[in-house]
Amino acid sequence: MDPDGDPITATVTDGEVRVTTPAPPPAPPIVGGTVYPVDKVSILMPWVGLALLLALAGAYVTRLTLRKLRG
């Protein structure tokens, strides 16, 4: 037997040896759909924009707070 447990057979006739091995497993089925390339910039840009917006909002709030504290 092979490592997968499938039997391997051999036939000897008139000095000729024929070995039969199990067939390879079938290929996995192809699943429908469209494959699009991944663009790292289009994935990261919304997060970069959000980080920039939060940084600007933090600077604005800090500026307003300092003005109120100074009087």
C-alpha positions as CSV (number, residue, x, y, z in Angstrom):
1,M,0.0,0.0,0.0
2,D,1.1,3.6,-0.6
3,P,1.2,6.1,2.3
4,D,-2.5,7.1,1.6
5,G,-3.6,3.6,2.2
6,D,-4.6,2.9,-1.5
7,P,-3.6,-0.5,-2.8
8,I,-0.8,-0.8,-5.4
9,T,-1.1,-3.9,-7.5
10,A,1.4,-5.7,-9.7
11,T,0.7,-8.3,-12.3
12,V,3.3,-10.6,-13.7
13,T,2.6,-12.3,-17.1
14,D,5.2,-14.0,-19.3
15,G,8.1,-12.2,-17.7
16,E,6.4,-8.8,-17.9
17,V,5.6,-6.8,-14.8
18,R,2.7,-4.3,-14.8
19,V,2.3,-2.1,-11.8
20,T,-1.0,-0.3,-11.2
21,T,-1.0,2.7,-8.9
22,P,-4.0,4.6,-7.7
23,A,-5.1,7.6,-9.8
24,P,-4.1,11.0,-8.5
25,P,-6.9,12.9,-6.7
26,P,-9.0,15.1,-9.0
27,A,-8.2,18.8,-9.2
28,P,-10.4,21.0,-7.0
29,P,-13.4,22.5,-8.7
30,I,-13.0,26.0,-10.1
31,V,-15.2,28.4,-8.3
32,G,-16.8,31.2,-10.3
33,G,-16.1,34.9,-9.8
34,T,-13.7,37.6,-10.8
35,V,-10.2,38.0,-9.5
36,Y,-9.1,41.6,-9.1
37,P,-5.5,42.6,-8.4
38,V,-4.9,44.1,-4.9
39,D,-3.8,47.7,-5.0
40,K,-2.1,48.6,-1.7
41,V,-2.5,52.3,-2.2
42,S,-6.3,52.1,-2.6
43,I,-6.5,50.0,0.6
44,L,-4.3,52.3,2.6
45,M,-5.4,55.8,1.4
46,P,-8.7,55.9,3.5
47,W,-6.7,55.1,6.6
48,V,-4.0,57.7,5.8
49,G,-6.8,60.3,5.2
50,L,-8.5,59.4,8.5
51,A,-5.1,59.7,10.4
52,L,-4.6,63.1,8.8
53,L,-8.1,64.2,9.7
54,L,-7.7,63.1,13.3
55,A,-4.3,64.9,13.5
56,L,-5.7,68.1,12.2
57,A,-8.8,67.9,14.5
58,G,-6.4,67.3,17.5
59,A,-4.3,70.3,16.5
60,Y,-7.5,72.5,16.2
61,V,-8.8,71.4,19.6
62,T,-5.5,71.9,21.2
63,R,-5.2,75.4,19.7
64,L,-8.8,76.3,21.0
65,T,-8.0,74.9,24.4
66,L,-4.7,77.0,24.7
67,R,-6.6,80.1,23.6
68,K,-9.2,79.6,26.4
69,L,-6.5,78.9,29.0
70,R,-4.6,82.1,28.1
71,G,-7.7,84.2,28.3
